[in-house]
Amino acid sequence: MVEEKTDEDNEVLQKVLLHPKGVMLWSKNTIRLFHQRCRDDIVYIDATGSIVQKARGKSAPFYVYELVVRHPIKGSSPIPVATYVTCQHTNASVLFFMESFQTDYYKLFGRKSVRRPVMIMCDGSLVLMQAVAYTFCKLPLESLLSMYYDIVTGNLKEAMDMPILHRCLSHIMKNAKVFCRKHSPKHYRLSMHLFGLLTSAATLMEMDDIITSMAVLFSSPQSGDNVEKHFQNLQNMLQTIGFHESSDHADNDFEITMGPTTFQSHFEEIVANAPVDEKGEPNEYHSPTFMPNLVKYFLPQVVLWSGLMLGDLGRHGKGPAYKHLSKTFMRCSQSGTQNYTEDNRTQGIMEKSQWDLKKIRFQRRRLKRLDDFVQIYQQTHNALLMEFSDSTRKRKTYRINVERWRKRKPSKKGIYVSPIKKGFPFKTTKVTAVKGGKAVLKGPKTVTDTSSTEPKSDKAAVKGGKAVLKGPKTVTDTSSTEPKSDKV
């Protein structure tokens, strides 16, 4: 197949690797399509398996890496512009694939006319994020995060010509489920809603407010005035959760360990200065491992999965650099095609492309040979480009009666990134004194606001000379009354 290779625009086979085995597939037409779409829209990258069978011996399984762009018309199928089949899943391997594609891009358009993607989205794999940073930004991932920190703090001096790297919201919430079940099992729903609140923060000031309140709530060993005050602050934000662009000028495991970043140092200081309570009743929400692990594993990359780098970035500061960011955002948002200013939180387009690859282009088959993969890919590649060309062609419209089907809007939205309908009650732990001066902790008690309505007193049911009170409990001060002795 290599000897029969031609220089036609639709020829997809570009490189064949003997050890480790692999092939790289793209054509001049897909490079032109990438050049056309990356200026205003999102570029997706991800890998999938179960298409090429694992070879005999100690070979690793084959995965198919794809670089995908969205169709200009919403609802149409996405288009893969580059594909890499390999059994080596390392940073060097993925970087070689993306640099090879970039080299052919330079050959076709020249270095002066080459465009960097305005936004790139991946699932959160550290290998993919580092490869994207080196290929399209020519920077290490840590340096790219430092540049993003300058943007959100209002310290950007020169116009930014770097892509916006973003992690898929669905993948980060999946990682959050594992994290919250491990470090906050008693208050899983509350911690998940707070994680959703972090993903919707649009400014660093808003993020600092959330982190401070979470640090007081989960790191305070005792429950005092600060715990309840910051709990109510989080409750109010959960009821109005959403992406608000307010101006502020001033492997897929969740435990991704990378060097310390500027964001990690920033939030370590925020958590250390949080006014935790050390006096009062025991804190029902106390979780000593929650905030340290949040700062270690999630907050170093918070700019990649929150709303800090979404929307009009000109809201973060003043000056020519921020005016340039606002101008780019307004130009893309007013275009008539799909662009990076909308539907930019999840990787659903990438999942659709992988579904098309498995179910339609390869018809659920599992191949044993890479040359069979290349042959089928070439045939479907030509058909895909013809379909794209036909869909973008302007045609005359005629008045034809067409049966209309009811169009349903998406009715289900992520529960943890939506405003809560019913607030969480604030829980306290009751302390009862017994003989010997030792205190016994009873179960958590829910404290509700009774300022507007007073609870009605229920009749006491007498059983065996003991009175059992029914209805809502109230918190009483036991310091003035003598403790009652409990039978052992």
QUIWOCOR-V754949 format. One record per residue. N is the residue number from 0. RES is the residue in one letter. BURIAL is I if it has 9 or more other C-alpha atoms within 8 Angstrom, else O. D_CENTER is the distance of its C-alpha to the mean C-alpha in whole Angstrom. Layout:
n=N res=RES burial=BURIAL d_center=D_CENTER
n=N res=RES burial=BURIAL d_center=D_CENTER
//
This chain:
n=0 res=M burial=O d_center=41
n=1 res=V burial=O d_center=41
n=2 res=E burial=O d_center=44
n=3 res=E burial=O d_center=44
n=4 res=K burial=O d_center=41
n=5 res=T burial=O d_center=42
n=6 res=D burial=O d_center=40
n=7 res=E burial=O d_center=40
n=8 res=D burial=O d_center=37
n=9 res=N burial=O d_center=35
n=10 res=E burial=I d_center=36
n=11 res=V burial=O d_center=33
n=12 res=L burial=I d_center=34
n=13 res=Q burial=I d_center=33
n=14 res=K burial=O d_center=33
n=15 res=V burial=I d_center=34
n=16 res=L burial=O d_center=34
n=17 res=L burial=O d_center=36
n=18 res=H burial=O d_center=35
n=19 res=P burial=O d_center=32
n=20 res=K burial=I d_center=32
n=21 res=G burial=I d_center=30
n=22 res=V burial=I d_center=30
n=23 res=M burial=I d_center=29
n=24 res=L burial=I d_center=29
n=25 res=W burial=I d_center=29
n=26 res=S burial=I d_center=31
n=27 res=K burial=I d_center=32
n=28 res=N burial=O d_center=32
n=29 res=T burial=I d_center=28
n=30 res=I burial=I d_center=28
n=31 res=R burial=O d_center=29
n=32 res=L burial=I d_center=27
n=33 res=F burial=I d_center=24
n=34 res=H burial=I d_center=26
n=35 res=Q burial=O d_center=26
n=36 res=R burial=I d_center=23
n=37 res=C burial=I d_center=21
n=38 res=R burial=I d_center=22
n=39 res=D burial=I d_center=21
n=40 res=D burial=I d_center=18
n=41 res=I burial=I d_center=15
n=42 res=V burial=I d_center=16
n=43 res=Y burial=I d_center=14
n=44 res=I burial=I d_center=14
n=45 res=D burial=I d_center=14
n=46 res=A burial=O d_center=17
n=47 res=T burial=O d_center=19
n=48 res=G burial=I d_center=22
n=49 res=S burial=O d_center=25
n=50 res=I burial=I d_center=27
n=51 res=V burial=I d_center=29
n=52 res=Q burial=I d_center=31
n=53 res=K burial=I d_center=31
n=54 res=A burial=O d_center=34
n=55 res=R burial=O d_center=37
n=56 res=G burial=O d_center=37
n=57 res=K burial=O d_center=34
n=58 res=S burial=O d_center=32
n=59 res=A burial=O d_center=28
n=60 res=P burial=I d_center=27
n=61 res=F burial=I d_center=26
n=62 res=Y burial=I d_center=23
n=63 res=V burial=I d_center=22
n=64 res=Y burial=I d_center=20
n=65 res=E burial=I d_center=19
n=66 res=L burial=I d_center=19
n=67 res=V burial=I d_center=18
n=68 res=V burial=I d_center=19
n=69 res=R burial=I d_center=19
n=70 res=H burial=I d_center=22
n=71 res=P burial=O d_center=24
n=72 res=I burial=O d_center=25
n=73 res=K burial=O d_center=22
n=74 res=G burial=O d_center=22
n=75 res=S burial=O d_center=24
n=76 res=S burial=O d_center=23
n=77 res=P burial=I d_center=21
n=78 res=I burial=I d_center=23
n=79 res=P burial=I d_center=22
n=80 res=V burial=I d_center=24
n=81 res=A burial=I d_center=24
n=82 res=T burial=I d_center=24
n=83 res=Y burial=I d_center=25
n=84 res=V burial=I d_center=26
n=85 res=T burial=I d_center=27
n=86 res=C burial=I d_center=27
n=87 res=Q burial=O d_center=26
n=88 res=H burial=O d_center=22
n=89 res=T burial=O d_center=23
n=90 res=N burial=I d_center=21
n=91 res=A burial=O d_center=25
n=92 res=S burial=I d_center=25
n=93 res=V burial=I d_center=22
n=94 res=L burial=I d_center=23
n=95 res=F burial=O d_center=26
n=96 res=F burial=I d_center=25
n=97 res=M burial=I d_center=23
n=98 res=E burial=I d_center=26
n=99 res=S burial=O d_center=28
n=100 res=F burial=I d_center=26
n=101 res=Q burial=I d_center=26
n=102 res=T burial=O d_center=30
n=103 res=D burial=O d_center=31
n=104 res=Y burial=I d_center=29
n=105 res=Y burial=I d_center=31
n=106 res=K burial=O d_center=35
n=107 res=L burial=O d_center=34
n=108 res=F burial=I d_center=33
n=109 res=G burial=I d_center=34
n=110 res=R burial=O d_center=32
n=111 res=K burial=O d_center=33
n=112 res=S burial=O d_center=32
n=113 res=V burial=I d_center=29
n=114 res=R burial=O d_center=25
n=115 res=R burial=I d_center=22
n=116 res=P burial=I d_center=19
n=117 res=V burial=I d_center=18
n=118 res=M burial=I d_center=14
n=119 res=I burial=I d_center=13
n=120 res=M burial=I d_center=10
n=121 res=C burial=I d_center=9
n=122 res=D burial=I d_center=8
n=123 res=G burial=I d_center=8
n=124 res=S burial=I d_center=12
n=125 res=L burial=I d_center=14
n=126 res=V burial=I d_center=16
n=127 res=L burial=I d_center=15
n=128 res=M burial=I d_center=13
n=129 res=Q burial=I d_center=17
n=130 res=A burial=I d_center=18
n=131 res=V burial=I d_center=17
n=132 res=A burial=I d_center=17
n=133 res=Y burial=I d_center=21
n=134 res=T burial=I d_center=22
n=135 res=F burial=I d_center=20
n=136 res=C burial=I d_center=21
n=137 res=K burial=O d_center=23
n=138 res=L burial=O d_center=22
n=139 res=P burial=I d_center=20
n=140 res=L burial=I d_center=17
n=141 res=E burial=O d_center=18
n=142 res=S burial=O d_center=20
n=143 res=L burial=I d_center=17
n=144 res=L burial=I d_center=16
n=145 res=S burial=I d_center=19
n=146 res=M burial=I d_center=19
n=147 res=Y burial=I d_center=16
n=148 res=Y burial=I d_center=18
n=149 res=D burial=I d_center=21
n=150 res=I burial=I d_center=19
n=151 res=V burial=I d_center=18
n=152 res=T burial=I d_center=21
n=153 res=G burial=I d_center=23
n=154 res=N burial=O d_center=25
n=155 res=L burial=I d_center=24
n=156 res=K burial=O d_center=28
n=157 res=E burial=O d_center=28
n=158 res=A burial=I d_center=26
n=159 res=M burial=O d_center=23
n=160 res=D burial=O d_center=23
n=161 res=M burial=O d_center=20
n=162 res=P burial=I d_center=17
n=163 res=I burial=O d_center=13
n=164 res=L burial=I d_center=11
n=165 res=H burial=I d_center=7
n=166 res=R burial=I d_center=5
n=167 res=C burial=I d_center=4
n=168 res=L burial=I d_center=3
n=169 res=S burial=O d_center=6
n=170 res=H burial=I d_center=6
n=171 res=I burial=I d_center=4
n=172 res=M burial=I d_center=7
n=173 res=K burial=O d_center=9
n=174 res=N burial=I d_center=9
n=175 res=A burial=I d_center=10
n=176 res=K burial=I d_center=13
n=177 res=V burial=I d_center=14
n=178 res=F burial=I d_center=14
n=179 res=C burial=I d_center=16
n=180 res=R burial=I d_center=18
n=181 res=K burial=O d_center=19
n=182 res=H burial=I d_center=20
n=183 res=S burial=I d_center=20
n=184 res=P burial=O d_center=22
n=185 res=K burial=O d_center=24
n=186 res=H burial=O d_center=22
n=187 res=Y burial=I d_center=19
n=188 res=R burial=O d_center=18
n=189 res=L burial=O d_center=19
n=190 res=S burial=I d_center=16
n=191 res=M burial=I d_center=13
n=192 res=H burial=I d_center=14
n=193 res=L burial=I d_center=14
n=194 res=F burial=I d_center=11
n=195 res=G burial=I d_center=10
n=196 res=L burial=I d_center=12
n=197 res=L burial=I d_center=10
n=198 res=T burial=I d_center=7
n=199 res=S burial=I d_center=10
n=200 res=A burial=I d_center=12
n=201 res=A burial=I d_center=14
n=202 res=T burial=I d_center=16
n=203 res=L burial=I d_center=17
n=204 res=M burial=O d_center=20
n=205 res=E burial=I d_center=18
n=206 res=M burial=I d_center=15
n=207 res=D burial=I d_center=18
n=208 res=D burial=O d_center=20
n=209 res=I burial=I d_center=17
n=210 res=I burial=I d_center=17
n=211 res=T burial=I d_center=21
n=212 res=S burial=I d_center=22
n=213 res=M burial=I d_center=19
n=214 res=A burial=I d_center=21
n=215 res=V burial=I d_center=25
n=216 res=L burial=I d_center=24
n=217 res=F burial=I d_center=23
n=218 res=S burial=I d_center=25
n=219 res=S burial=I d_center=28
n=220 res=P burial=I d_center=31
n=221 res=Q burial=I d_center=33
n=222 res=S burial=I d_center=32
n=223 res=G burial=I d_center=34
n=224 res=D burial=O d_center=33
n=225 res=N burial=I d_center=30
n=226 res=V burial=I d_center=28
n=227 res=E burial=I d_center=29
n=228 res=K burial=O d_center=29
n=229 res=H burial=I d_center=25
n=230 res=F burial=I d_center=25
n=231 res=Q burial=O d_center=26
n=232 res=N burial=I d_center=24
n=233 res=L burial=I d_center=21
n=234 res=Q burial=I d_center=22
n=235 res=N burial=O d_center=23
n=236 res=M burial=I d_center=19
n=237 res=L burial=I d_center=18
n=238 res=Q burial=I d_center=21
n=239 res=T burial=O d_center=20
n=240 res=I burial=I d_center=16
n=241 res=G burial=O d_center=15
n=242 res=F burial=O d_center=14
n=243 res=H burial=O d_center=17
n=244 res=E burial=I d_center=18
n=245 res=S burial=O d_center=21
n=246 res=S burial=O d_center=23
n=247 res=D burial=I d_center=22
n=248 res=H burial=I d_center=25
n=249 res=A burial=O d_center=26
n=250 res=D burial=O d_center=15
n=251 res=N burial=O d_center=12
n=252 res=D burial=O d_center=13
n=253 res=F burial=I d_center=11
n=254 res=E burial=O d_center=14
n=255 res=I burial=O d_center=14
n=256 res=T burial=O d_center=17
n=257 res=M burial=O d_center=18
n=258 res=G burial=O d_center=20
n=259 res=P burial=O d_center=20
n=260 res=T burial=I d_center=18
n=261 res=T burial=I d_center=19
n=262 res=F burial=I d_center=16
n=263 res=Q burial=I d_center=17
n=264 res=S burial=I d_center=21
n=265 res=H burial=O d_center=20
n=266 res=F burial=I d_center=19
n=267 res=E burial=I d_center=21
n=268 res=E burial=O d_center=24
n=269 res=I burial=I d_center=22
n=270 res=V burial=I d_center=22
n=271 res=A burial=O d_center=26
n=272 res=N burial=O d_center=27
n=273 res=A burial=I d_center=26
n=274 res=P burial=O d_center=29
n=275 res=V burial=I d_center=29
n=276 res=D burial=I d_center=32
n=277 res=E burial=I d_center=34
n=278 res=K burial=O d_center=37
n=279 res=G burial=O d_center=37
n=280 res=E burial=I d_center=37
n=281 res=P burial=I d_center=34
n=282 res=N burial=I d_center=30
n=283 res=E burial=I d_center=29
n=284 res=Y burial=O d_center=26
n=285 res=H burial=I d_center=26
n=286 res=S burial=I d_center=24
n=287 res=P burial=O d_center=25
n=288 res=T burial=O d_center=22
n=289 res=F burial=I d_center=19
n=290 res=M burial=I d_center=19
n=291 res=P burial=O d_center=20
n=292 res=N burial=I d_center=18
n=293 res=L burial=I d_center=15
n=294 res=V burial=I d_center=16
n=295 res=K burial=I d_center=17
n=296 res=Y burial=I d_center=14
n=297 res=F burial=I d_center=11
n=298 res=L burial=I d_center=12
n=299 res=P burial=I d_center=13
n=300 res=Q burial=I d_center=10
n=301 res=V burial=I d_center=9
n=302 res=V burial=I d_center=10
n=303 res=L burial=I d_center=7
n=304 res=W burial=I d_center=4
n=305 res=S burial=I d_center=7
n=306 res=G burial=I d_center=9
n=307 res=L burial=I d_center=12
n=308 res=M burial=I d_center=12
n=309 res=L burial=I d_center=12
n=310 res=G burial=O d_center=15
n=311 res=D burial=I d_center=18
n=312 res=L burial=I d_center=18
n=313 res=G burial=I d_center=22
n=314 res=R burial=I d_center=21
n=315 res=H burial=I d_center=21
n=316 res=G burial=I d_center=24
n=317 res=K burial=I d_center=28
n=318 res=G burial=O d_center=29
n=319 res=P burial=O d_center=30
n=320 res=A burial=I d_center=26
n=321 res=Y burial=I d_center=24
n=322 res=K burial=I d_center=27
n=323 res=H burial=I d_center=26
n=324 res=L burial=I d_center=22
n=325 res=S burial=I d_center=23
n=326 res=K burial=O d_center=26
n=327 res=T burial=O d_center=23
n=328 res=F burial=I d_center=21
n=329 res=M burial=I d_center=24
n=330 res=R burial=O d_center=25
n=331 res=C burial=I d_center=22
n=332 res=S burial=O d_center=22
n=333 res=Q burial=O d_center=26
n=334 res=S burial=O d_center=26
n=335 res=G burial=O d_center=27
n=336 res=T burial=O d_center=24
n=337 res=Q burial=I d_center=20
n=338 res=N burial=I d_center=19
n=339 res=Y burial=I d_center=15
n=340 res=T burial=I d_center=16
n=341 res=E burial=O d_center=15
n=342 res=D burial=O d_center=13
n=343 res=N burial=O d_center=10
n=344 res=R burial=O d_center=7
n=345 res=T burial=I d_center=7
n=346 res=Q burial=I d_center=9
n=347 res=G burial=O d_center=12
n=348 res=I burial=I d_center=15
n=349 res=M burial=I d_center=14
n=350 res=E burial=O d_center=15
n=351 res=K burial=I d_center=18
n=352 res=S burial=I d_center=19
n=353 res=Q burial=I d_center=19
n=354 res=W burial=I d_center=21
n=355 res=D burial=I d_center=23
n=356 res=L burial=I d_center=24
n=357 res=K burial=I d_center=25
n=358 res=K burial=I d_center=27
n=359 res=I burial=I d_center=28
n=360 res=R burial=I d_center=29
n=361 res=F burial=I d_center=30
n=362 res=Q burial=O d_center=31
n=363 res=R burial=O d_center=30
n=364 res=R burial=O d_center=32
n=365 res=R burial=O d_center=31
n=366 res=L burial=I d_center=33
n=367 res=K burial=I d_center=35
n=368 res=R burial=O d_center=36
n=369 res=L burial=I d_center=34
n=370 res=D burial=O d_center=36
n=371 res=D burial=I d_center=36
n=372 res=F burial=I d_center=32
n=373 res=V burial=I d_center=33
n=374 res=Q burial=O d_center=36
n=375 res=I burial=I d_center=34
n=376 res=Y burial=I d_center=31
n=377 res=Q burial=I d_center=34
n=378 res=Q burial=O d_center=35
n=379 res=T burial=I d_center=32
n=380 res=H burial=O d_center=31
n=381 res=N burial=I d_center=34
n=382 res=A burial=O d_center=33
n=383 res=L burial=I d_center=30
n=384 res=L burial=O d_center=31
n=385 res=M burial=O d_center=34
n=386 res=E burial=O d_center=32
n=387 res=F burial=I d_center=30
n=388 res=S burial=O d_center=33
n=389 res=D burial=O d_center=34
n=390 res=S burial=O d_center=31
n=391 res=T burial=O d_center=31
n=392 res=R burial=O d_center=35
n=393 res=K burial=O d_center=37
n=394 res=R burial=O d_center=39
n=395 res=K burial=O d_center=42
n=396 res=T burial=O d_center=41
n=397 res=Y burial=O d_center=44
n=398 res=R burial=O d_center=44
n=399 res=I burial=O d_center=44
n=400 res=N burial=O d_center=43
n=401 res=V burial=O d_center=40
n=402 res=E burial=O d_center=39
n=403 res=R burial=O d_center=37
n=404 res=W burial=O d_center=34
n=405 res=R burial=O d_center=32
n=406 res=K burial=O d_center=29
n=407 res=R burial=O d_center=26
n=408 res=K burial=O d_center=23
n=409 res=P burial=O d_center=20
n=410 res=S burial=O d_center=21
n=411 res=K burial=O d_center=18
n=412 res=K burial=O d_center=15
n=413 res=G burial=O d_center=12
n=414 res=I burial=O d_center=15
n=415 res=Y burial=I d_center=13
n=416 res=V burial=I d_center=11
n=417 res=S burial=I d_center=15
n=418 res=P burial=I d_center=18
n=419 res=I burial=O d_center=20
n=420 res=K burial=O d_center=23
n=421 res=K burial=O d_center=25
n=422 res=G burial=O d_center=25
n=423 res=F burial=O d_center=25
n=424 res=P burial=O d_center=28
n=425 res=F burial=I d_center=29
n=426 res=K burial=I d_center=30
n=427 res=T burial=I d_center=33
n=428 res=T burial=I d_center=35
n=429 res=K burial=I d_center=39
n=430 res=V burial=I d_center=41
n=431 res=T burial=I d_center=45
n=432 res=A burial=I d_center=47
n=433 res=V burial=I d_center=50
n=434 res=K burial=O d_center=53
n=435 res=G burial=O d_center=53
n=436 res=G burial=O d_center=51
n=437 res=K burial=O d_center=48
n=438 res=A burial=O d_center=45
n=439 res=V burial=O d_center=43
n=440 res=L burial=O d_center=39
n=441 res=K burial=O d_center=39
n=442 res=G burial=O d_center=36
n=443 res=P burial=I d_center=34
n=444 res=K burial=I d_center=35
n=445 res=T burial=O d_center=33
n=446 res=V burial=I d_center=34
n=447 res=T burial=O d_center=34
n=448 res=D burial=O d_center=35
n=449 res=T burial=O d_center=39
n=450 res=S burial=O d_center=40
n=451 res=S burial=O d_center=40
n=452 res=T burial=O d_center=42
n=453 res=E burial=O d_center=44
n=454 res=P burial=O d_center=44
n=455 res=K burial=O d_center=47
n=456 res=S burial=O d_center=49
n=457 res=D burial=O d_center=49
n=458 res=K burial=O d_center=52
n=459 res=A burial=O d_center=53
n=460 res=A burial=O d_center=53
n=461 res=V burial=O d_center=56
n=462 res=K burial=O d_center=56
n=463 res=G burial=O d_center=59
n=464 res=G burial=O d_center=59
n=465 res=K burial=O d_center=56
n=466 res=A burial=O d_center=54
n=467 res=V burial=O d_center=50
n=468 res=L burial=O d_center=48
n=469 res=K burial=O d_center=46
n=470 res=G burial=O d_center=43
n=471 res=P burial=O d_center=41
n=472 res=K burial=O d_center=41
n=473 res=T burial=O d_center=42
n=474 res=V burial=O d_center=41
n=475 res=T burial=O d_center=44
n=476 res=D burial=O d_center=46
n=477 res=T burial=O d_center=47
n=478 res=S burial=O d_center=49
n=479 res=S burial=O d_center=52
n=480 res=T burial=O d_center=53
n=481 res=E burial=O d_center=54
n=482 res=P burial=O d_center=52
n=483 res=K burial=O d_center=53
n=484 res=S burial=O d_center=54
n=485 res=D burial=O d_center=52
n=486 res=K burial=O d_center=54
n=487 res=V burial=O d_center=53
//
